[in-house]
Amino acid sequence: MQSPDSYWIATGPDWTGNGAALPKRTGVCVLGAGVMGSTLAYWLSRAGLRPLVLERNPGPAMGSSGRNAGRLIQGGNAQHALAIEKFGHAEALAVYRATLVNRDLVREVIAREGLEATRFPTAKLDLAVSEDEALELERTAEALRADGIAAEWLDLPASREVFGTDLPDTIIGGLYRPDQDAVHSVAYVRGMAAAAERGGAEFACGVTVTSVEPATGGGWLVTTDAGHVLADQVVVALNAWTPRLLPELAPVITPVRGQLVQTAPVPFRIPQWGLDRGLVYGGQAPDGSLLLGGLRNTVPGRDEGVELPEGSNTPAFSPELAGRLAEALPSLLPEATGVPVVRAWSGVMAFTPDRCPLVGAWPGAHGLWVMAAFNGHGMPYSQVMPEQLAERIRGGRGDGIPAAFDPARFL
Ligand SMILES: Cc1cc2nc3c(=O)[nH]c(=O)nc-3n(C[C@H](O)[C@H](O)[C@H](O)COP(=O)(O)OP(=O)(O)OC[C@H]3O[C@@H](n4cnc5c(N)ncnc54)[C@H](O)[C@@H]3O)c2cc1C
């Protein structure tokens, strides 16, 4: 059952980038070619800059961006009603709206760059298994509607109807949100990287960055295993690997293992779904196969603070956890009984204490930026945060980055 590659890496387009050599100098140097670094390079190149992207893998999307479930779930990490209690209404709405702006940008960019085959429309159903959770989701449906966002609380029969297949009797109901997107993660990210290259960005892959330091005379000295680059500005987009270059973030960013199993294709279509406050979640790949992830609650320490071996794209894969996910499948989706699990893989997520990402300037250091730690939830920000950060890098306001994401809150 174990696979060295995710479905997306195995079925995505090869990377045939320009194989840039390391220049001595550059304007903006982006570290990491995941979805964040690749899309940032796209927005910088659209503004006429020629960013240099450094990536240690042979191509983009081989870290978490090529190992996720491909779901662009709108809203922040907390359900909207809870986010309002935690951050206040204005900030919670700013976060939710950012993901709606993202939805529109994703569709616009995909159409402009001819990447239509990488996106597929879907919906989201968050299912409750306890009365507490049902209440949270009902309140969230109300709060979203009050903010003009389509959402509905559905009882179990209505949930079964939108789910398109059976659901177990243990479910009370669900929060339904239409008009969501999923992507083929690797095709999407490599498509963005290729579009960035067409716009003038350069991708130097197979290059490991070892340090970033202020350069004498201004700018930043980026040291790699292939030599040095002097950059006017540097953006660190290294997900859970970020603290290796910015050790001040070691107490802030926790690496967390995520695992997925994938079945053979099934004849029915389901929306993206989450259960038990997202502890188990799933979706469907374009070929009809089911993706099932989560169950971190069955692992000691919930897989938080896992080891990230040097040079590896993922913490160690757990066959036991994959087995538990496979076993859980028929009880979660009765119609999937007997459908074989054909692939499983792991990846790393980067969590922060407040479950908000780090996007913005490094305080007190001109020209150093960070865009990392998306708390297992990066895809719904995958255009809007890079687009807004590109604006700030060019000296603009980038007002679309919620204040709650400012890295300064921890530094
Ligand atoms: C199992 C799983 C399921 C998930 N499902 C979803 C989902 O459905 N929806 C969602 O929104 N999110 C999901 N996520 C989270 C999502 O994948 C991340 O939020 C997102 O990919 C983060 O993008 P990134 O560009 O910051 O990181 P990455 O894609 O990890 O990119 C960081 C890059 O930095 C490179 N790098 C690291 N160190 C160095 C170095 N020293 N020098 C050069 N390069 C370096 C890495 O090789 C990597 O390519 C999931 C994650 C996992 C693990």
The ligand as an SDF file (V2000), in Angstrom:
LIG
                    3D

 53 58  0  0  0  0  0  0  0  0999 V2000
   -1.3450   15.0410    3.8290 C   0  0  0  0  0  0  0  0  0  0  0  0
   -1.5940   16.5010    3.6320 C   0  0  0  0  0  0  0  0  0  0  0  0
   -2.8310   16.9270    3.1640 C   0  0  0  0  0  0  0  0  0  0  0  0
   -3.0780   18.2890    2.9670 C   0  0  0  0  0  0  0  0  0  0  0  0
   -4.2530   18.6640    2.4090 N   0  0  0  0  0  0  0  0  0  0  0  0
   -4.4850   19.9610    2.1430 C   0  0  0  0  0  0  0  0  0  0  0  0
   -5.6550   20.3730    1.4760 C   0  0  0  0  0  0  0  0  0  0  0  0
   -6.4830   19.5720    1.0660 O   0  0  0  0  0  0  0  0  0  0  0  0
   -5.8470   21.7070    1.2830 N   0  0  0  0  0  0  0  0  0  0  0  0
   -4.9300   22.6280    1.7040 C   0  0  0  0  0  0  0  0  0  0  0  0
   -5.1760   23.8210    1.5580 O   0  0  0  0  0  0  0  0  0  0  0  0
   -3.7890   22.2580    2.2640 N   0  0  0  0  0  0  0  0  0  0  0  0
   -3.5330   20.9600    2.4950 C   0  0  0  0  0  0  0  0  0  0  0  0
   -2.3500   20.5880    3.0530 N   0  0  0  0  0  0  0  0  0  0  0  0
   -1.3650   21.6370    3.3770 C   0  0  0  0  0  0  0  0  0  0  0  0
   -0.7130   22.2020    2.1060 C   0  0  0  0  0  0  0  0  0  0  0  0
   -0.1250   21.1510    1.4000 O   0  0  0  0  0  0  0  0  0  0  0  0
    0.2990   23.2790    2.5050 C   0  0  0  0  0  0  0  0  0  0  0  0
   -0.3590   24.2900    3.2480 O   0  0  0  0  0  0  0  0  0  0  0  0
    0.9490   23.9220    1.2890 C   0  0  0  0  0  0  0  0  0  0  0  0
    1.3840   22.9690    0.3670 O   0  0  0  0  0  0  0  0  0  0  0  0
    2.1180   24.7770    1.7390 C   0  0  0  0  0  0  0  0  0  0  0  0
    2.7820   25.2670    0.5950 O   0  0  0  0  0  0  0  0  0  0  0  0
    4.2430   25.8140    0.7360 P   0  0  0  0  0  0  0  0  0  0  0  0
    4.6500   26.3320   -0.5860 O   0  0  0  0  0  0  0  0  0  0  0  0
    4.3150   26.7370    1.9050 O   0  0  0  0  0  0  0  0  0  0  0  0
    5.1070   24.5360    1.1900 O   0  0  0  0  0  0  0  0  0  0  0  0
    5.8360   23.3720    0.3300 P   0  0  0  0  0  0  0  0  0  0  0  0
    5.0070   22.9230   -0.7860 O   0  0  0  0  0  0  0  0  0  0  0  0
    6.2830   22.3540    1.3050 O   0  0  0  0  0  0  0  0  0  0  0  0
    7.0740   24.1320   -0.2780 O   0  0  0  0  0  0  0  0  0  0  0  0
    8.2520   24.4130    0.4470 C   0  0  0  0  0  0  0  0  0  0  0  0
    9.4000   24.1090   -0.4910 C   0  0  0  0  0  0  0  0  0  0  0  0
   10.6300   24.4960    0.1290 O   0  0  0  0  0  0  0  0  0  0  0  0
   11.6220   23.5780   -0.3120 C   0  0  0  0  0  0  0  0  0  0  0  0
   12.7630   23.6570    0.6090 N   0  0  0  0  0  0  0  0  0  0  0  0
   12.7850   23.3360    1.9210 C   0  0  0  0  0  0  0  0  0  0  0  0
   13.9990   23.6110    2.4490 N   0  0  0  0  0  0  0  0  0  0  0  0
   14.7570   24.1310    1.4520 C   0  0  0  0  0  0  0  0  0  0  0  0
   16.0810   24.6380    1.3860 C   0  0  0  0  0  0  0  0  0  0  0  0
   16.8790   24.6650    2.4610 N   0  0  0  0  0  0  0  0  0  0  0  0
   16.5400   25.0980    0.1990 N   0  0  0  0  0  0  0  0  0  0  0  0
   15.7160   25.1050   -0.9050 C   0  0  0  0  0  0  0  0  0  0  0  0
   14.4590   24.6320   -0.8940 N   0  0  0  0  0  0  0  0  0  0  0  0
   13.9710   24.1600    0.2710 C   0  0  0  0  0  0  0  0  0  0  0  0
   10.8940   22.2440   -0.2520 C   0  0  0  0  0  0  0  0  0  0  0  0
   11.5600   21.2840   -1.0400 O   0  0  0  0  0  0  0  0  0  0  0  0
    9.5250   22.6130   -0.8060 C   0  0  0  0  0  0  0  0  0  0  0  0
    9.4430   22.4380   -2.1930 O   0  0  0  0  0  0  0  0  0  0  0  0
   -2.0620   19.2410    3.2720 C   0  0  0  0  0  0  0  0  0  0  0  0
   -0.8190   18.8090    3.7270 C   0  0  0  0  0  0  0  0  0  0  0  0
   -0.5710   17.4560    3.9080 C   0  0  0  0  0  0  0  0  0  0  0  0
    0.7830   17.0300    4.3790 C   0  0  0  0  0  0  0  0  0  0  0  0
  1  2  1  0
  2  3  1  0
  2 52  2  0
  3  4  2  0
  4  5  1  0
  4 50  1  0
  5  6  2  0
  6  7  1  0
  6 13  1  0
  7  8  2  0
  7  9  1  0
  9 10  1  0
 10 11  2  0
 10 12  1  0
 12 13  2  0
 13 14  1  0
 14 15  1  0
 14 50  1  0
 15 16  1  0
 16 17  1  0
 16 18  1  0
 18 19  1  0
 18 20  1  0
 20 21  1  0
 20 22  1  0
 22 23  1  0
 23 24  1  0
 24 25  2  0
 24 26  1  0
 24 27  1  0
 27 28  1  0
 28 29  2  0
 28 30  1  0
 28 31  1  0
 31 32  1  0
 32 33  1  0
 33 34  1  0
 33 48  1  0
 34 35  1  0
 35 36  1  0
 35 46  1  0
 36 37  1  0
 36 45  1  0
 37 38  2  0
 38 39  1  0
 39 40  1  0
 39 45  2  0
 40 41  1  0
 40 42  2  0
 42 43  1  0
 43 44  2  0
 44 45  1  0
 46 47  1  0
 46 48  1  0
 48 49  1  0
 50 51  2  0
 51 52  1  0
 52 53  1  0
M  END
$$$$
